[in-house]
Amino acid sequence: MFKWMFPLGMPNWEVVGLPDISVREAKDRVRTAIKNSGFEFQSRKIVVNLAPADTKKEGSLFDLPIAIGILIDFGEVTWQNLDTTIFIGELSLDGKINKVNGVLPMCVEAKRLGIKKIVLPIENSKEAAIIEGLEVIGVTNLKQVVSYLNNEYDIKSTKANIDELFHKNKEYSCDFSDVKGQENIKRALEVAAARRT
């Protein structure tokens, strides 16, 4: 779970909740991405709390939710439907949202927790759309996300045809007849495949 809080005090930025180095580095990526996306980055004390505090947080996938939390507090995002939506994505310094790893298990867990909508990099949207019951919104940059959340820009949810994906993955361009030699290995693979059916 992700929380943000902007207490009074000298302008600085803290990330708490066992963040690893890539999560701590989000401060610079997020600040620069917000500025380069055309938003003013207000000078104030910022504390980002990544709960639960006893679980180590790894990876750059927290960039987008941190940026959205900050922009909500700055008044740049007016969207209110946050209880059933999650954000995943790494930010480039220019505001572009980069692909992240491990989206499918995150989507499975999100659905289990009652999440209805997920906003994530467009490169991950087909993978996430495999999970039925989730509205998947693929995005390319931070400015687009803010416009979408403020109802200034419409993004169609990504749909996946699971039967088509499985059929496509059944087509192979090579065959055992192309392999010369290696008879013992080919035999072992044939036996293993026969046992699975």
Secondary structure, 3 states (H helix, E strand, C coil): CEEEECCCCCCEEEEECCECHHHHCHHHHHHHHHHHCCCCCCCCEEEEEECCCCCCECCCCCHHHHHHHHHHHCCCCCCCCCCCEEECCEECCCCEEECCCCHHHHHHHHHHCCCCEEEEEHHHHHHHCCCCCCEEEEECEHHHHHHHHCCCCCCCCCCCCHHHHHHHHCCCCCCHHHCCCCHHHHHHHHHHHHHHC
